[in-house]
Amino acid sequence: MMKWVLFVPELFYVSMALVFFLFSLRKKVEQKLLYNTAVILGAVGLVVTVAFARQHGMLFFDAYRVDLFSQVFKVFLALGTFWVIFACSELRGVNPRQHSEFFMLISICTLGMMMLVSSAELLTIYISIELSSYALYLLVPMRRISGDLYVETGIKYFMIGVTASAFMIFGISFIFGVTKSTYVADIARVLPTVISEPAAIIGLILTLCGFFFKQALFPFHSWAPDVYQGAANQVTTYIATASKMAAAAMVIRFVGFSGGESSLLVQLLITLSILSMTFGNLVAIIQKDLKRLLAYSSIAHAGYMLIGILCLSERGFSSAVYYAMAYLVMNFAVFLVIIMVAEDGRNLQIKELAGLHKRSPILALTLMLGLFGLAGIPPTVGFTGKFLVFAAALEKGYLLLVIIGMINATISLYYYLIVIKAAYLLEPVNPYPPVRVDGRSRAMSMVLIVAMVYLGLFPDRFVALTEAAARSLP
Amino acid sequence: MMTSMEMAQFPILTAILMSTIVGMLVILFIPGDRTRLIKQVSLSFAGLGLVLCLWLYYAYDVQKGGLQFVERYLWVESLGIYYFNAVDGINLPMLLLTSIVLFTGVWTMWDLELRVKEFFALTYLLVAGVYGVFMSMDLFWIFVWYDVSLFPMYPLIAIWGGTRKEYGAMKLTLYLLAGSALILPGILYLWAQGGGHTFDLFELQAMGFSPLVQKVAFIMLYLGFGILAAAWPFHTWSPVGHVAAPTAVSMIHAGVLMKLGAYGILRLGMTLCPEGLAYWADLMALLATIGIVYGAFVGLAQTDLKYVIGYSSVSHMGMVGLGLSTMTVNGINGAVFQMFAHGVMTALFFSAVGYIYDRTHTKMIPDLGGLSKTMPVASSFFIVAAFAGIGVPCMASFWAELLVFISAVKTYPVRGIFALLGLVVSALFMLRVVQKTFYGERNERWAHIPDVPLFLATPRIILVGVIIFFGLFPKLMLDVIQSAVVPFVSSL
């Protein structure tokens, strides 16, 4: 009976979804009440997840593994969810009649992703990934701006998503065929002996495709720019932060358990990483829409993260975990600014940021630090993340890969600087009104600024934590 | 390695570093419209840094040499990162230079009106990075501070700059960060080859890397830092950036920031990869010589005062590179001394031009002319700087250039002689600029402009004083430098 303690965070998000389900049954819900409930529940969810972070054990006939690695990612997920809910005070981009459903789907999606990071059996993985995906398929077309519908984006996302799922389940069948098991632990034992067989490689790669799709790694990225642009700002934030965490966790787990160093797999991952970084950064240069730009930058960041993962070493995995955390913080900081500046829920063009340093100094500073972090400039957390990832890669001797990564970081700096230039240097053509920043958002910006610098300069404890998490991998 | 008493002393290096970071934070909390208060606070923090650095310079024990004022704490355990600050004969003059240039630079910006608070806050962030690079003995921190010192350049130039400021700012930032795209892999490569458990410079040095590793790492570090040191052919960002930047930023940038590049080559490249240096020294000397000659000839053709100084900087930084590449005591002594002398000299150059430009709104040589009759004091600053640039005796740079050329001609006879020719050309163009700008027909357009008031002249007088002081008493600086260079060269 005690074993249920391991499952408390997930149970919490089930009940959170239920609460919003009950809200959705009512004809009319006070917007403020809904928001306050969501923030409180999100905060409690974060506290619960942190409180149960030190649990470890197995559940459901060993299909569900609770270890430090999964719990750390659950904390990231809960944190991301809390932040996204926090930024939903207005929720202008979403049809007002669907706000309860919006929060319900966010809770379900978080639940699915929490289950995903703990799954240790292929079918459980598949079910969790679908649970979170279907919630997102519904969240994306919820957007309404002055009567416009955004169904097209939703359908596109759905079509590409189910195709990726089909690839994945096909890959899983290959793995099952080769190893005669769906349990990751068994597969990890058998796979190194059969890794040279084409069927095993194909199975592994096809399964990874599913995760790469979620992570928007080149060439599985094509949905990202359209979905980022088409979804409501808050939903994009959720996809860009929390959802990326789950995908990163799964790629780490999956590549990790393939164990034996198949040079074919490593070479494939190196190729994907280089392509993803280069493609994402080059295309981002020409973007005018800030969310689209961030979509391409996210493709590049998936490539950086993959550098840490393909080292197949403990330091590599821990650096990828750290990078994921850094990415969560920086990306949320940038999206918070987008949500605040685009009050009516529209998409934000880069030039609309003009004069932001006067309209709201605190948001401008948050944006600048967030973007410098994404570009990997010290003393922000993004630099420390890149530093750790590259250090792990050089320990394995991938000098050229690191140089390519650094050149990409320089390219990326160009377009981040363009955004910063808009916020700090350009004078607006038509005077934009000052941005309303309430006390809560101001406090949140402060927290993010401090977090970005603190994690950049004092990484010791967090590095130790991510290393412990990487050690707990099977 | 060090006694507990040494560890327990007052952490003066951290105090110097904090004088800039605390200064920045204090400035950030002052309301933006109280510009006068902001300037006063800025100047007092710069003065504090100057006093601390002077005391440090005085308190450094030359007889004992080696690392002093050591502060060393474990920072990130699993990677072996240490918070490790110390001074020796090489970085001590650099710290002094930084504090002098910051103090005088802040002072020369007293007339600034536009976005004052942000300007000084960013300047302090930049200088925090510079101090950090000069005092850190841990590769991780050197890189962190190095990047911290680079990125404030972008807003500083793009907001407060002049000619083609956005182009200049973007070019400079991307060039310099492309340089760090080579430095970081170089640092991490050495770390990984050293077993991946320490970033401590001296622990890594003691490991002794294989020749191949040293060759690979040295060229990465050389190219990466060489961009910042404006080594030919990676110099093109430098004149453009200087021209675009506002006065104090030009001063700090040409005076101090470019030294970071040469310092990085010396501190990281040469210390950790002596065999790599031996292998690449030929290339280094060649590029440096081309830089000296090229900078002088291109400078000859310029009509913009700031471009003239920009190209003369390329030429002078070439001398630093040439001195380093000789791998002799005299050569490296001269190179380090030249870093100091050139830093003070260019700061003086830019502050002199800054005043002229602020009043006349032009820095084109043909538009000026005869300035020494309307503003003799302002002109004299430029002329002193020009003499220092030529290397006239009694100026600090005379000794520096002498040492560099003595050892260069000995080690690389042909290149050394070409470099000397470059020096002659640079003397020619300096004198030509002085003649055209300050002598000749008096231009009535500028007749109404007042000369520098004493208050604004003071920082420039300080710079002139420093140049002449170390020109008359070079031993005060050379003894310090030598205390580090002699053991360094014997370990090569």
Interface residues (C-beta under 8 A of the other chain):
Chain A: R315 F372 I377 P378 P379 F383 F387 L388 F390 A391 L394 E395 G397 L399 V402 I403 M406 I407 A409 T410 L413 Y414 L417 I420 K421 Y424 L425 P459 D460 V463 A464 E467
Chain B: W75 V76 E77 S78 L79 F140 F143 V144 D147 V148 F151 Y154 P155 A158 I159 E166 M170 T173 L174 L177 A178 S180 A181 L182 L184 P185 L188 Y189 W191 A192 G196 V216
